[in-house]
Amino acid sequence: MSEEKLRQTQVIAPNGVGAIFDISGQSFVVEGTDAWFPGKSRRVAIASPRLSRALRTRTFYAPPVGNPDHQFTDPSKGPSLPVVRFPTWLFCGSCRQMVQWTRGKESANPDAICPACRHTKKKKLQLVPMRWVQICASGHLGDVDWAWYAHSSTAADCRKRDGLKFIQSKAGGAGLSSVEIRCSYCVSARSLADINDRRLSAKIGLHCTGRQPWEGWDKEISATCTSEAIVVQRRASNVYYPDVHSAIEVPFVASAKSEEDLAVLKHAFFKSVVDAIELGNEAEARRMCGMLEPLMHRPAAELFAIAVAETGSNVDSPELLSEIPETVNEIAESEWAAFSSSTSFDDPDFRTRIESFENVVQGPATAALASLVPRITLAGALREVRAFTGFRRVTPGGESDFVRADGRRLSDKPKPTWLPAIETRGEGIFLSLDQAALSKWETNQQVVDRVAILRDRAPQSFMWSRLEKHTGTAVSPRYVLLHTLAHLLIRRLAFESGYGATSLRERVFARTNPTGVPQFGGLLIYTAAGDAEGTLGGLVRQGQPHRLASTLLGAIDDAAWCSADPLCSEQESVSLDGLNLASCHACTLVSETSCENGNYLLDRALIVGTPDVPGFFRSVLDAAAAAAAREE
């Protein structure tokens, strides 16, 4: 193929390893990370100590950036991103001939021009990828065996693969029943009427061969997969569920520590352990931790991990990584501690300024708002690292079905020592709600009963394994409230900050702990892009209290009415598995790139209330309405 381009950020998501993506009418799949850096290709390392510890990996590397003379399909020519053409079955829009592509054909015909029309006077058309592919729950991806499909409705012995055509049947019509795969040799044919039937594989004997497109063009698979083969459209949402984790790089001094950990750090003898690690003397630090174990009544491994976390060391030892208790879920605790810190930071990767609504001209609505949102933190500089760990197909949950970034199963050896990641910079607005008011509101029985609808449905959903990373062990009223408010703010800020809605992202701090008790109570709206757009300054400017007050009031007012009301406000089962309540595209949904959990767990009724359920910001709307009435 001729040179095409992808942005580095797209290689993490949505076009990561194993994803099907289209460029200029052609369709490709990115190969596993083992093929990214052939020979001694230059690698760009990305540092993120906190995230590397949480993901138990030594380091991160940015996706390779190709040179102008490189072609995607020949990794030996340079460090460009290696991809393979997929699906390999293509058809001509003119003569309707189907062709199964190979490496040899790619070398001779890189633009995939129809071989049958290429040497005729007809218009030379580029071959079009077939719309359907085959997936299975074990993460495999392959072509539909169209030769088998075409002959499946007859008893013909013909299984030829070079005479297939993708044509309109004689019966005509506009549906899939009017399109068929026909063999030119034996005239066997089968329409696509039941191509979307989940039972198709069992009907005609299609099997998953265990093939992965990035494993090579004509590689034979020794073990046949026993999972059910499912035929889907190649752009269907269940073809690819990437697993992406991110961390905002905050100063380690702001990390959340338990009282027990702080007591350890204050101990007079423990400073020697920290000093030893900072000097690179791991053996001496371990020896001292062993000596301190009976004195501090903590295991030596825990003491050593506390010391490593305090120094901020990016440890390379896999053994040491397994001892450090920080997890992906605990990254949010560190970020919360930094944004809610009583002091500002002036770090190149994390520059913040604390603001409030106290100095804003106080109207009744603004005063009510200030009592509920006492804290604003403006982040003029943020650095976020996003890492891709792997993917799943068919459903987004289940470790046994997870495919790693290198294209292998989770249990395969050896384990990868690095993960692909991108580094992005931007700015953000952090809001913290009044904790006393929030705690009082979320214990109201009407609020509890309404959120119980989502809390009970979520664990039964196929999305729960992904949602739980953000909500904690249970869906709490404060999470749904803050998540909905974040969406309303994104929609408002898109008009006022200079950024498009797709450039804004959310981070909701409202997890429940393992016992189900809600923690934190804030949100971050930020932009993080791999180029200059991430730092235009418009978001921080809009976060200045006098501007932000107007934006917040507008967002709350937006929640009071939707163009789809009363249908939207009265519905209690929206989206897949009923994981939204009063929410729709007209009022709260945002782009998939902006939302951390796929536009689930939204309910604007918690913002403004209903006749039965008190809204957290109801007092703000009432104050605004009363002020407007007095002016009249």
Buried (B, 14 or more C-beta within 10 A) or exposed (E): BEEBEBEBBBBBBBBBBBBBBEBEEBBBBBBBBBBBBBEEEEBEEBBBBBBBBBBBBBBBBBBBEBEEEBBBBBBEBBBBBBBBBBBBBBBBEBBBBBBBBEBEBBEEBBEBBBBBBEEEEEEBBBBBBBBBBBBBBBBBBBBBBBBBBBBBEBEBEBBBBEBBBBBEBEEEEEEEBBBBBBBBEBEBBBBBBBBBEEEBBEEBEBBBBBBBBBBEBEEEBEEEBEBBBBBBBBEBEBBBBBBBBBBBBBBBEBBBBEEEBEEBBEBEEBEBBBBBBBEEEBEBBBBBBBEBBEEBEBEBBBBBBBBBBBBBBBBEEEEBBEBBEBEBBBBBBBBBBBBBBEEEBEEEBBBBBBBEBEEBEBBBBBBBBBEBBBBBBBBBBBBBBBBBBBBBBBEBBBEEBBBBBBBBBBEEEEEBEBBBBBBBBBBBBBBBBBBEBBEEBBEBEEBBEBBEBBBEBBEEBBBBBBBBBBBBBBBBBBBBBBBBBBBBBBBBBBEBBBBEBEBBBBBBBBBBEEEEEBBBBBBBBBBBBBEEBBBBEBBBBBBBBEBBBBBBBBBBBBBBEBEBBEEBBEBEEBBEBBBBBBBBEEBBBBBEEBBBBBBBBBBBBBBBBBEEBBBBBBBBBBBBEEEEEEEE
